[in-house]
Amino acid sequence: MARSIVQEFTKGLWDEVPPFRLVLGLCPVLAVTKSVENGIGMGVATTFVLVCSNVLVSMLRKVIPAKVRIACFIIIIATFVTVVELVMQAFAYPLFLKLGIFIPLIVVNCIVLGRSEAFASKNGMFRSLLDGLGIGIGFTLSLSALAAVRELLGTGDLTIWEKPIQVFGPSYQPFSFMVEAPGAFVALGLMLCLMNLVGKK
């Protein structure tokens, strides 16, 4: 019993990590990972929506009619996305401006809706909370890792809380291709390859 509860949380950290294992939610993964700050911000926002929507869907799963469940799930998710949007506007406005349209688009993120449909609507509140938390943290770590690779190679710095931290020396020649849109596909492809190689071993 205890082992299965732990697995509900840890599966999102490796076995079912969204971008690299499930290959879901790639739109924000590719779009917002120009800096580590953006990756962490998007990951935390998505994690909050995942956890809250999972818990509420699980609580209401016996009340929501099957025929309108998807519409109800979207309304629940949209409610928490609105909360995130307003909180970010109030307390992290520069980050909100950087993430732009991708915050409202969490509503249609297939990770969030997929967890509501595939897991939260069929399981209890505690397991749904662990599932959302694990998947959300895994998503945040994935975004941060990809952003770190792109930003390090593309600029030689890591940006956290609007403060660039120089990692490579002044003689480093930035590989600016990595912070452009095509660089996101290349970096994601290389990381997917690495994850598959590690997974096979």
C-alpha positions in Angstrom: 0.0 0.0 0.0 2.7 2.5 1.1 4.8 1.5 -2.0 2.0 2.1 -4.4 1.3 5.6 -2.8 5.0 6.4 -3.2 4.9 5.2 -6.9 2.0 7.6 -7.6 4.3 10.5 -6.8 7.6 9.2 -8.2 6.3 8.0 -11.5 6.0 11.6 -12.7 9.7 12.2 -11.9 11.0 9.5 -14.3 8.7 6.8 -15.7 6.0 9.2 -16.8 7.9 12.5 -17.0 5.7 14.4 -19.5 8.0 15.8 -22.2 10.5 13.0 -22.3 8.4 9.9 -21.6 4.8 10.7 -22.4 5.9 13.3 -25.1 3.1 15.7 -24.0 2.9 19.4 -23.5 5.6 20.1 -26.0 4.3 23.5 -27.0 5.3 25.3 -23.8 8.4 23.1 -23.5 9.7 24.4 -26.8 8.4 28.0 -26.5 9.3 29.1 -22.9 12.7 27.4 -22.4 14.9 30.3 -23.5 15.9 30.8 -19.9 15.8 28.8 -16.7 13.7 31.5 -15.0 11.0 31.0 -17.7 11.1 27.3 -17.4 10.7 27.3 -13.6 7.9 29.9 -13.8 6.0 27.9 -16.3 6.6 24.6 -14.4 5.4 26.0 -11.1 2.3 27.5 -12.7 1.4 24.2 -14.4 2.1 22.3 -11.2 -0.3 24.4 -9.2 -3.1 24.0 -11.8 -2.4 20.2 -12.0 -2.6 19.6 -8.3 -5.6 21.8 -7.7 -7.6 20.5 -10.7 -6.7 16.9 -9.9 -7.9 17.2 -6.3 -11.2 19.0 -7.3 -11.9 16.6 -10.2 -11.4 13.7 -7.8 -13.7 15.2 -5.2 -16.4 15.8 -7.8 -15.9 12.6 -9.9 -19.1 11.0 -8.7 -21.2 14.1 -9.2 -20.1 15.1 -12.7 -22.2 13.4 -15.4 -20.1 11.3 -17.7 -21.5 13.0 -20.9 -20.3 16.4 -19.9 -17.2 15.4 -17.9 -14.6 17.0 -20.4 -16.4 20.3 -20.4 -16.6 20.3 -16.6 -12.9 19.4 -16.4 -12.0 22.3 -18.7 -14.1 24.7 -16.5 -12.3 23.5 -13.4 -8.8 23.8 -15.0 -9.7 27.3 -16.4 -10.6 28.4 -12.9 -7.2 27.6 -11.5 -5.4 29.0 -14.6 -7.3 32.3 -14.0 -6.0 32.2 -10.3 -2.5 31.6 -11.5 -2.8 34.4 -14.1 -4.0 37.0 -11.5 -1.4 36.0 -8.9 1.4 36.3 -11.5 0.1 39.7 -12.6 0.1 40.8 -9.0 3.4 39.4 -7.7 5.5 38.4 -10.7 4.5 40.7 -13.5 7.9 40.7 -15.5 7.7 36.9 -15.6 4.0 37.0 -16.6 5.0 39.3 -19.5 7.7 36.9 -20.6 5.5 33.8 -20.5 2.7 35.7 -22.2 0.0 33.7 -23.9 1.4 30.4 -22.6 -0.1 31.0 -19.1 -3.7 31.1 -20.4 -2.9 28.1 -22.7 -2.4 25.9 -19.7 -6.2 25.4 -19.9 -5.7 23.3 -23.1 -2.4 21.7 -22.0 -2.9 18.0 -22.7 -0.9 17.1 -19.6 -3.4 18.8 -17.3 -6.6 17.6 -19.1 -5.1 14.1 -19.5 -4.4 13.7 -15.8 -7.9 14.8 -15.0 -9.5 12.3 -17.4 -7.1 9.4 -17.0 -6.4 9.5 -13.3 -8.2 12.0 -11.1 -11.7 11.0 -12.4 -11.0 7.4 -11.4 -9.1 7.7 -8.1 -9.3 9.2 -4.7 -8.3 12.7 -3.6 -5.0 11.8 -2.0 -3.7 9.7 -4.9 -4.8 12.4 -7.3 -2.9 15.0 -5.3 0.2 12.9 -5.4 -0.2 12.2 -9.1 -0.6 15.9 -9.9 2.3 16.9 -7.7 4.6 14.2 -9.1 3.8 15.0 -12.8 4.0 18.7 -12.1 7.4 18.5 -10.5 8.6 16.2 -13.3 7.4 18.8 -15.8 9.1 21.6 -14.0 12.4 19.7 -13.8 12.1 18.9 -17.5 11.5 22.5 -18.5 14.4 23.7 -16.2 16.8 21.1 -17.6 16.0 21.9 -21.2 16.1 25.6 -20.5 19.5 25.3 -18.7 21.0 23.5 -21.8 19.6 26.0 -24.2 20.6 29.1 -22.2 24.1 27.8 -21.3 25.0 27.0 -24.9 23.1 30.0 -26.3 24.3 32.7 -24.0 26.8 31.2 -21.5 24.6 32.4 -18.6 21.9 31.1 -16.4 19.1 33.6 -15.6 17.3 33.2 -12.3 15.1 35.9 -10.9 16.1 38.3 -13.6 19.8 38.1 -12.7 22.1 36.5 -15.3 24.7 34.3 -13.7 27.8 34.0 -15.9 28.8 30.3 -16.1 31.4 30.4 -18.9 34.1 33.0 -19.1 34.1 36.2 -21.2 36.0 34.4 -24.0 33.0 32.0 -24.6 31.5 32.4 -28.0 27.7 31.9 -27.5 26.0 29.3 -29.8 23.0 31.6 -30.4 21.2 29.0 -32.5 20.2 27.3 -29.2 18.1 30.2 -28.0 16.2 30.4 -31.3 13.1 28.2 -32.2 15.1 25.6 -34.2 17.5 25.2 -31.3 14.6 24.2 -29.1 13.8 21.2 -31.4 17.5 20.2 -31.5 17.9 20.4 -27.7 14.7 18.5 -27.1 15.6 15.8 -29.6 19.0 15.3 -28.0 17.5 15.1 -24.5 14.9 12.6 -25.7 17.7 10.5 -27.2 19.6 10.7 -23.9 16.5 9.7 -21.9 15.8 6.7 -24.1 19.4 5.5 -23.8 19.4 5.8 -20.1 15.9 4.2 -19.9 17.2 1.2 -21.9 20.1 0.7 -19.6 
